[in-house]
Amino acid sequence: MLIQFSVKNYLSFKDEQTFSLTMAKGGELVASNTFNSDLSPHARLLKAAVIYGPNASGKSNFLAALGTMKGMVTGSATESQRGKELPVTPFRLDEMSAVSPSEFEIVFVADGVRYQYGFAATSERVHEEWLLAFPKAKPQRWFTRIWNEEINAYEWAMGNSFTGQKQLWQNATRYNALFLSTAVQLNSVQLQPVFDWFNNNLKFISLKGFFKELEVTASRCKDENERKRVVEFLKVADLGINDISVKSERITAKHLPDDMPEEAKTYFLENEIDTDVFDIHSVHKTNQGRTVLFNFSLESEGTLKFFALAGPVIDTLENGYVLFIDELHGSLHPKMVRFLVDLFHDEKTNPNNAQLIFTSHETSILSQDVFRRDQIWFCEKDKEQATRLYPLTDFSPRKGRENLEAGYLSGRYGALPYLNIAELR
């Protein structure tokens, strides 16, 4: 479960911005929208949160920051060769920030233990890295690593509670790799749950391009029981689809374009040998009850997106993952958005306390009894073009007496685009 994430000096984020899923004050929707983590001081956590803001305000950059952190944890020890640049881009509209490290820190729970992990890095090297663990709520600093410019070397501190071949892992850690990743690669049992949480529990979807998600859902449909679950998911949305037919086969040369160079074909087939090609059809019924199959590409974009969401959402709910969705609005009816949110708020469909965080421009759910006030966040840019991330609770809206959608659209909470029409005249 995710508790908190902070980012500083990354893309449009200049100053440190912190996003929290800890329940704030307020007794509304506690039973449905929150759950007990049994961890003080973060006793109750939120099951879902939405981030609003104008285009280019930094909403996608927030998800990109989390994705970058995950990618560095899971790949820096194995994919970053010596000399390879790290995938961090600082805030470039300030001269000091442009040459300073980007910083990431996350607080989460894995296997019942709360962890606080973070690092600071430039594209050249990791400058700092730290991990604190809180078994039985007692803090333990497992390791810290700080780059010392004067001696041109790292200064290390290893806690007594951290066990294993610490010196070996320390010596094996490259300047462009994380110690966490390196130690796990070299069989650190103690750090494995931390690594696994990043690798397995953090899931990302962007509905700008959803081909990968389509394949995830199609792959689930190869199993008869899973296919039925996906079909039930689609039927709730009243899309007129009675069933789904999915056939798959391993990719071969016949699936590649005829004008593709032979060298490119060979390289692709050698590196994508385990890739499946899916043939998806939606099953409809005529008024007379006859079955008709449609190539799935003929369905509306909204239907395609909803199908693409089905597999990752079902997987997340089954396993208690944390799912991030960018732009959960385009081509989807507001009732579909509400349906997805309700799946996470309902303990019957979300028995493992999975969490959903998404960005959106869909505001109609603000005027419904969907979110607590602490579940609604905003992004906007300041005069320096730096992103500010803040919750609705900063404005102390009146519970049950304030139209949140009208308040947002009127500019009460900020995070609205400024349209200077006069310049177009």
C-alpha positions, 0 to 999 in steps of 0.5 A: 500500500502507498502512503506518501510520495514526494518529488523535487526538481524533476521535469516541471516540479521545482520545489518539493511537492508531496502527495499523501494517501493518509486520511485527513480529518472528516467523517464522511465516507470513512467505511467505504473510501478508506481502510485501516492500515494498522500502522501509526501514524498513518492508521487509515489510508485512502483507497483512491485519489484524483488529480485535476488541473489544466493541460501542461500543469504537471499531472502527467509529470507526477506519474512520470516521477513515480514511473522513473523511480520505479524504473530506476529501482527495478533496472539500474543494477542490470540495465544501466551500464557504466557511463550510461545516463540516468533517466532524470531531467531536472527543472530547467527554467531555473539555473540552480535547479538545472544543475542540481539533483532530482529527488524522490522519496516514497513511504509505503507498506510491504509485507506489513512493514512500513518503509521510507525510501528515497534517492537524489540523482542527476543524469550522471550519478546517484548523489544520495540514497537512503532507506528507513524501515519501521518494523513494529513502528520502531524506526531503523535506518538500514543504510545511507549513501552520500556522494562527497565531492571533496573526496570524490567518493561515497560516504556510507552508513550501514545500520546494525539492523541491516544484515548481509554482505554489506561491504560486497554490495557496497563495493559492487554499486556503480555510481549510476546504479542504486544500492537497493537494486544492486544488493537485491541483484546480489541476493539480499534477502532483507531488501527483497520485499522492498524491491518486489513492492516496486516491481510488482505492486506499482502499475501504470496505465496511460490511455493516450496509447493503450495497445499494451493494456489491450494485450494484457486484457486479451491475454487474460481472456485465454483462460475461460474463467478470466474471459467470463470476468472480463465479459462481466466487466464489459456488460456493466458498462452496457456496451452491447457486447455479449461475449469476447472471442480471443485467439492468439499465436506466437509472432512469426515473420508472416505477422511483420510488414512486407516492406520491413527490412530483413535485418529488422525482421530478424532482430525483432523475431529474435528479441520478441520471440515470446510475443503473442499476436491476438485476434480479438472479436466482440460478440453481439446478438441480433434482434432475432438472437443470432450471434454476430462477430465484429473485429474489435477494431470496429468498436468505438474508442471508448469501448476499446479503452474500457476493454483495455482497462479491464485486465489491469483493473481486475489484476489490481483488485485481485492482488491489492496493487497500486494502480496509476491511470493517466487521463481517465476521461477521454472517450469514457462516459462519466458513468464509466469513470464512476464505475471504476472508482466505485470498484475500489471503494467497494470492499466486496470488489476490493477486499485486498485494499488496492489503491487507484490514483488517476488524473482527469478532466472529468469533473461530474464525479465531484458533484456526486457522493464519490470522494472524500475531500482529502481524495481530491488533488490539484496541479497548477503552475506558478509564475515560475512555470513550476508545478504545485500539487495540493489537496482540496482540504487546503481550502476547507470546503464545507462538508455536504454544503459546497458544490465541489464541481461548481467551485472548481470550474469557477476557479475557487480552488485554482488549477484552471487554464487561463485562456487569453482570447484577446491575443487571438483577435 
